[in-house]
C-alpha cells in the first residue's frame, strides 16, 4: 500500500511538472517594433513595464521635432500616456542638440541633452538637467536621419535617480517618425 501511494505521488508530481504553463508575454513584445520607415511609433519599458503613448489631453500624445538650424541639430521627442484607469498622465521627453548624423549620443551631459520622466500621480519628477538628480546615465542612438524623406528614427535608454524618489529606468526605447 505504501509503495502504491509513493508511485501515485510520483506520477502526480511528474504530471504536474509536464503541464504547460501559460507564460506571461515578454514586456518588450508589447512595444512597437524598432522600425526606420516613418511609422509614427514610440515605445519603451519604464522600470520593466511597457509604455506607449495613449490618451488625449488636447495635444498629440507623441511628437518629434528636428531642426537642423538650432543648436547644430536639435531633436525634441515628447510623449505622454494616461495609464488605464488613472486621470493623471506620465510623460517622457528626450531632447538633444548636436544631432547631425546617424550615431550614438550621450544623454548624461545636461548642457547638450536632457532626458525627463514625469509621473503626475507621484510627487517625483526626474530630469537629467535637475541638480537634485544625483545619477543620470543614458544614450540616444539615431538609426536613420533622412531629411529628404523626412524620416528620423532611433533608440534610447536612460536611468535617473534623485534622493527621496525611486530610480526610473527607461530601457528598450524606440521611436520612428515622419517629420
Rosetta silent file (secondary structure, phi, psi, omega in degrees, C-alpha in Angstrom):
SEQUENCE: XXXXXXXXXXXXXXXXXXXXXXXXXXXXXXXXXXXXXXXXXXXXXXXXXXXXXXXXXXXXXXXXXXXXXXXXXXXXXXXXXXXXXXXXXXXXXXXXXXXXXXXXXXXXXXXXXXXXXXXXXXXXXXXXXXXXXXXXXXXXXXXXXXXXXXXXXXXXXXXXXXXXXXXXXXXXXXXXXXX
SCORE:     score description
SCORE:     0.000 S_00000001
   1 L     0.000  -41.998  178.648    0.000    0.000    0.000 S_00000001
   2 H   -63.854  -41.951 -179.851    2.826    2.407    0.843 S_00000001
   3 H   -62.366  -40.564  179.755    4.559    1.563   -2.430 S_00000001
   4 H   -63.275  -44.392  178.683    1.314    2.249   -4.339 S_00000001
   5 H   -64.524  -39.196  178.417    0.895    5.673   -2.667 S_00000001
   6 H   -63.450  -44.466  179.332    4.530    6.518   -3.399 S_00000001
   7 H   -64.870  -40.844  179.548    4.076    5.587   -7.053 S_00000001
   8 H   -64.684  -41.990  178.316    0.838    7.578   -7.240 S_00000001
   9 H   -64.310  -42.299  178.955    2.504   10.625   -5.645 S_00000001
  10 H   -63.858  -42.805  178.672    5.470   10.360   -8.027 S_00000001
  11 H   -63.604  -42.782  178.668    3.146   10.069  -11.017 S_00000001
  12 H   -62.531  -41.330  179.011    1.133   13.113   -9.872 S_00000001
  13 H   -64.170  -43.660  179.327    4.343   15.114   -9.437 S_00000001
  14 H   -64.329  -40.978  177.373    5.575   14.166  -12.914 S_00000001
  15 H   -63.034  -40.686  178.482    2.238   15.078  -14.456 S_00000001
  16 H   -63.037  -39.677  179.888    2.334   18.427  -12.685 S_00000001
  17 H   -71.506  -27.739 -176.304    5.828   19.132  -13.982 S_00000001
  18 H   -84.571   -8.898 -178.787    4.898   18.195  -17.535 S_00000001
  19 L   -72.147  139.209  176.706    1.954   20.603  -17.753 S_00000001
  20 L   -72.304  138.140  175.028    2.485   23.669  -19.897 S_00000001
  21 L  -102.985  140.200  173.929    2.354   26.907  -18.003 S_00000001
  22 L   -68.304  121.519  178.124    0.951   29.985  -19.615 S_00000001
  23 L   -89.037  139.412  177.586    3.894   32.246  -19.933 S_00000001
  24 L   -72.077  146.509 -177.787    3.241   35.911  -19.420 S_00000001
  25 L   -62.489  145.240  176.174    4.058   37.954  -22.506 S_00000001
  26 L   -66.244  127.577 -178.269    7.523   39.428  -22.707 S_00000001
  27 H   -54.203  -37.253 -179.399    7.140   43.164  -21.943 S_00000001
  28 H   -63.960  -30.746  178.557    9.323   44.041  -24.945 S_00000001
  29 H   -67.008  -15.521 -179.805    6.905   42.157  -27.225 S_00000001
  30 H   -89.683    0.533  178.261    4.222   44.658  -26.204 S_00000001
  31 L   -94.954  157.217  174.061    6.205   47.547  -27.717 S_00000001
  32 L   -66.437  153.658  179.295    6.015   48.642  -31.339 S_00000001
  33 L   -65.130  153.723  176.353    8.836   47.248  -33.474 S_00000001
  34 L   -80.888   98.934 -176.421   12.012   49.306  -33.876 S_00000001
  35 L  -112.385  173.734  178.791   11.495   50.498  -37.454 S_00000001
  36 L  -139.162   40.168 -173.015   13.040   53.149  -39.698 S_00000001
  37 L  -115.803    2.541 -173.946   10.194   53.831  -42.122 S_00000001
  38 L    79.798   34.674 -173.433    8.449   56.860  -40.628 S_00000001
  39 L   -74.881   -3.287  179.586    5.880   54.574  -38.969 S_00000001
  40 L    60.678   48.411 -178.285    4.931   57.188  -36.325 S_00000001
  41 E  -121.453  155.103  178.429    5.712   54.853  -33.411 S_00000001
  42 E  -154.586  138.685  174.761    7.131   55.287  -29.927 S_00000001
  43 E  -171.036  160.721  177.985    7.567   52.876  -27.049 S_00000001
  44 E  -166.094  174.249  170.841    9.842   51.867  -24.201 S_00000001
  45 E  -105.706  130.950  175.131    9.965   49.958  -20.951 S_00000001
  46 E  -111.851  112.930 -175.200    9.686   52.043  -17.777 S_00000001
  47 L    50.003   41.412  175.009   11.051   50.057  -14.854 S_00000001
  48 L    86.157   -3.521 -178.318   10.416   46.905  -16.895 S_00000001
  49 E  -105.121  139.799  179.888    6.796   47.739  -17.830 S_00000001
  50 E   -63.034  139.889 -177.930    5.683   48.521  -21.399 S_00000001
  51 E  -138.649  120.454  175.554    4.989   52.203  -22.038 S_00000001
  52 L  -136.332  157.613  178.861    3.456   53.624  -25.218 S_00000001
  53 L   -60.641  137.357  173.445    1.616   56.878  -25.929 S_00000001
  54 E  -160.861  150.897 -178.635   -2.065   56.753  -25.057 S_00000001
  55 L    94.259  174.084 -178.082   -4.831   59.157  -24.199 S_00000001
  56 L  -150.484  125.513  178.572   -5.536   62.659  -25.369 S_00000001
  57 L  -116.996   18.319 -178.195   -5.330   65.947  -23.478 S_00000001
  58 L   105.946  -13.329  176.131   -5.942   68.266  -26.422 S_00000001
  59 L  -127.816  162.789  179.798   -2.462   67.861  -27.920 S_00000001
  60 L   -59.416  139.217  179.882   -0.792   64.982  -29.704 S_00000001
  61 L   -83.804    4.390  177.373    0.410   62.283  -27.304 S_00000001
  62 E  -155.535  122.831  177.143    3.588   61.847  -29.384 S_00000001
  63 E  -141.609  147.610  175.718    5.618   64.462  -31.197 S_00000001
  64 E  -134.626  127.541  176.261    9.068   64.688  -32.705 S_00000001
  65 E  -124.608  131.480  174.873   10.627   67.923  -33.898 S_00000001
  66 E  -126.890  127.028  178.676   14.010   68.116  -35.602 S_00000001
  67 E  -130.015  107.697 -177.577   15.537   71.474  -36.545 S_00000001
  68 L   -68.319  -18.399 -178.148   18.954   71.348  -38.191 S_00000001
  69 L   -90.292   -1.844 -179.584   19.342   75.141  -37.776 S_00000001
  70 L  -115.396  132.885  178.200   19.065   75.180  -33.967 S_00000001
  71 L    46.306   40.119  178.346   21.886   74.017  -31.639 S_00000001
  72 L    57.062   38.631  179.128   23.634   72.305  -34.558 S_00000001
  73 L   104.255   86.389 -178.161   20.690   69.900  -34.986 S_00000001
  74 E   -97.266  125.936  176.269   18.062   69.943  -32.217 S_00000001
  75 E  -114.474  128.656 -178.783   15.924   66.854  -31.701 S_00000001
  76 E  -129.496  111.190  179.918   12.934   67.071  -29.354 S_00000001
  77 E  -111.863  124.086 -178.811   10.935   63.884  -28.663 S_00000001
  78 E  -132.150  139.058  176.445    7.882   64.224  -26.390 S_00000001
  79 E  -151.755  151.086  173.781    5.247   61.677  -25.415 S_00000001
  80 E  -138.205  162.660 -175.091    2.610   61.198  -22.754 S_00000001
  81 E  -147.325  134.945  170.175    0.430   58.372  -21.567 S_00000001
  82 L  -101.890  103.844  179.197   -2.659   58.131  -19.404 S_00000001
  83 L   -57.779  148.182 -178.274   -2.359   54.730  -17.709 S_00000001
  84 L   -51.263  125.955  176.341   -5.586   52.729  -17.709 S_00000001
  85 L    78.602    7.170 -178.322   -7.944   53.972  -15.008 S_00000001
  86 L  -119.858  134.285 -175.829   -5.729   56.903  -13.971 S_00000001
  87 L   -83.821  -15.065 -176.419   -6.632   60.550  -14.612 S_00000001
  88 L  -107.613  138.271 -174.624   -3.115   61.969  -14.425 S_00000001
  89 L   -82.751  169.288  166.267   -0.561   61.383  -17.180 S_00000001
  90 E  -116.002  149.925  178.598    3.010   60.213  -17.301 S_00000001
  91 E  -139.715  151.878  177.361    5.378   61.851  -19.763 S_00000001
  92 E  -131.100  136.742  175.414    8.738   61.146  -21.329 S_00000001
  93 E  -136.956  137.786  172.672   10.975   63.628  -23.125 S_00000001
  94 E  -130.025  119.597 -175.791   14.323   63.149  -24.819 S_00000001
  95 E  -132.298  133.344  178.790   15.912   66.329  -26.135 S_00000001
  96 E  -151.158  141.972  170.391   19.372   66.772  -27.598 S_00000001
  97 L   -94.362  176.226  176.934   21.358   69.257  -29.606 S_00000001
  98 L    64.570   29.351  176.144   24.253   68.411  -31.930 S_00000001
  99 L   -93.543  102.740 -175.906   22.298   65.692  -33.749 S_00000001
 100 L  -121.032  -13.600 -176.542   23.765   65.836  -37.229 S_00000001
 101 L  -161.120  173.576  174.683   24.093   62.233  -38.346 S_00000001
 102 L   -61.378  137.580  179.432   23.463   58.590  -37.511 S_00000001
 103 E   158.006 -179.043 -179.251   25.254   57.635  -34.294 S_00000001
 104 E  -107.456  132.549 -176.622   25.038   57.364  -30.529 S_00000001
 105 E  -123.722  143.611 -179.437   24.772   60.470  -28.361 S_00000001
 106 E   -79.759  140.090  172.754   25.055   60.792  -24.590 S_00000001
 107 L  -102.489   10.611 -175.187   22.071   61.922  -22.532 S_00000001
 108 L   -92.024   -8.623 -178.666   24.303   62.410  -19.490 S_00000001
 109 L  -100.793  103.339 -175.395   25.525   65.906  -20.357 S_00000001
 110 L   -62.204  -19.448  179.425   22.912   68.449  -19.200 S_00000001
 111 L   -73.346  -24.763 -175.005   24.471   71.198  -21.331 S_00000001
 112 L  -112.380  -36.503 -171.633   23.677   69.321  -24.569 S_00000001
 113 E  -140.072  160.292  174.956   20.898   66.832  -23.825 S_00000001
 114 E  -145.252  147.788  173.117   18.158   66.022  -21.390 S_00000001
 115 E  -129.325  130.186 -177.462   16.017   63.025  -20.539 S_00000001
 116 E  -129.119  145.870  169.509   12.886   63.513  -18.441 S_00000001
 117 E  -137.612  128.141  179.161   10.272   61.271  -16.900 S_00000001
 118 E  -127.496  130.939  172.622    7.262   62.675  -15.059 S_00000001
 119 E  -119.074  104.116 -175.536    4.564   60.727  -13.285 S_00000001
 120 L   -69.923   -4.320  174.233    1.902   63.224  -12.238 S_00000001
 121 L   -88.015   -4.443 -178.116    0.497   60.588   -9.863 S_00000001
 122 L  -123.400  165.445  177.300    3.700   60.853   -7.831 S_00000001
 123 L   -90.179    6.012 -176.929    5.493   63.780   -6.256 S_00000001
 124 L  -101.944  140.796  174.542    8.666   62.887   -8.181 S_00000001
 125 E  -130.696  124.789 -177.584    9.947   64.439  -11.379 S_00000001
 126 E  -108.978  126.641  177.353   13.106   63.022  -12.882 S_00000001
 127 E  -144.818  136.967  178.004   15.254   65.119  -15.188 S_00000001
 128 L   -69.835  -15.045  177.688   18.864   64.773  -16.194 S_00000001
 129 L   -91.581  -11.925 -178.111   19.091   68.586  -16.012 S_00000001
 130 L   -74.062  127.119 -178.990   17.753   68.796  -12.448 S_00000001
 131 L   -65.480  -20.738  177.685   20.571   69.465   -9.973 S_00000001
 132 L   -76.232  -15.649  178.262   18.765   67.224   -7.445 S_00000001
 133 E   -76.046  114.221 -174.786   19.235   64.263   -9.804 S_00000001
 134 E   -94.267  -13.747  176.725   22.326   62.533   -8.467 S_00000001
 135 E  -134.495  125.062  179.960   22.517   59.745  -11.055 S_00000001
 136 E  -145.449  115.839  177.200   22.000   60.317  -14.761 S_00000001
 137 E  -140.202  142.067  176.314   23.056   57.945  -17.490 S_00000001
 138 E   176.363  162.612  177.447   21.635   57.430  -20.924 S_00000001
 139 E  -138.492  152.587  173.321   22.099   57.253  -24.651 S_00000001
 140 E  -124.961  123.553  179.169   20.202   58.240  -27.732 S_00000001
 141 E  -115.092  120.243  176.555   21.056   56.356  -30.912 S_00000001
 142 E   -89.567  119.051 -179.434   19.941   57.790  -34.235 S_00000001
 143 E  -100.689  -19.768  173.993   19.490   54.914  -36.688 S_00000001
 144 E  -151.169  128.489  174.096   18.018   56.993  -39.520 S_00000001
 145 E  -136.002   91.221 -173.990   18.196   60.715  -40.183 S_00000001
 146 E  -120.611   94.270 -176.147   16.882   61.243  -43.693 S_00000001
 147 L   -71.456  -29.308  177.687   15.837   64.842  -44.216 S_00000001
 148 L   -66.216  -43.725  177.985   14.943   64.297  -47.884 S_00000001
 149 L   -82.462  -13.428 -179.683   12.469   61.546  -46.987 S_00000001
 150 L    70.213   41.709 -178.279   11.549   63.397  -43.777 S_00000001
 151 E  -127.084  134.101  171.157   12.202   60.413  -41.502 S_00000001
 152 E  -132.246  135.873 -177.906   14.019   60.206  -38.188 S_00000001
 153 E  -146.975  156.617  178.147   14.272   57.009  -36.152 S_00000001
 154 E   176.909 -169.456 -179.871   16.309   55.646  -33.305 S_00000001
 155 E  -131.694  162.273  178.753   16.558   54.092  -29.887 S_00000001
 156 E  -155.809  159.069  174.519   17.135   55.425  -26.382 S_00000001
 157 E  -158.745  143.665  175.403   17.658   54.356  -22.794 S_00000001
 158 E  -157.532  155.221  175.324   18.270   56.255  -19.580 S_00000001
 159 E  -130.410  131.233  179.475   18.369   55.852  -15.817 S_00000001
 160 E  -130.699  142.324  176.690   17.745   58.721  -13.413 S_00000001
 161 E  -143.054  140.807  169.519   17.841   58.857   -9.638 S_00000001
 162 E  -143.066  148.032 -177.773   17.371   61.571   -7.059 S_00000001
 163 L   -55.614  140.429  179.328   17.121   61.300   -3.282 S_00000001
 164 L    89.015   -5.922  179.903   13.617   60.752   -1.967 S_00000001
 165 L  -131.041  150.516  171.461   12.411   59.098   -5.179 S_00000001
 166 L   -65.826  158.107  173.902   12.821   55.647   -6.628 S_00000001
 167 L   -74.375  154.402  175.054   15.108   55.471   -9.622 S_00000001
 168 E  -117.453  127.923  179.991   13.471   55.408  -13.018 S_00000001
 169 E  -116.690  113.436  176.499   14.897   53.083  -15.677 S_00000001
 170 E  -105.707  117.213 -176.409   13.759   53.658  -19.232 S_00000001
 171 E  -130.254  167.549  176.763   15.009   50.867  -21.496 S_00000001
 172 E    53.614   28.710 -179.869   14.338   49.421  -24.954 S_00000001
 173 E   -69.502  141.942  176.571   13.154   52.854  -26.117 S_00000001
 174 E  -149.191  147.019  176.580   12.412   53.265  -29.804 S_00000001
 175 E  -145.609  150.970  179.120   10.906   55.949  -31.999 S_00000001
 176 E  -152.655  116.009 -171.143   10.222   56.279  -35.711 S_00000001
 177 E  -138.078  138.337  169.483    8.664   59.461  -37.032 S_00000001
 178 E   -86.456  120.069 -177.806    7.819   61.074  -40.324 S_00000001
 179 L   -77.978    0.000    0.000    8.815   64.711  -39.928 S_00000001
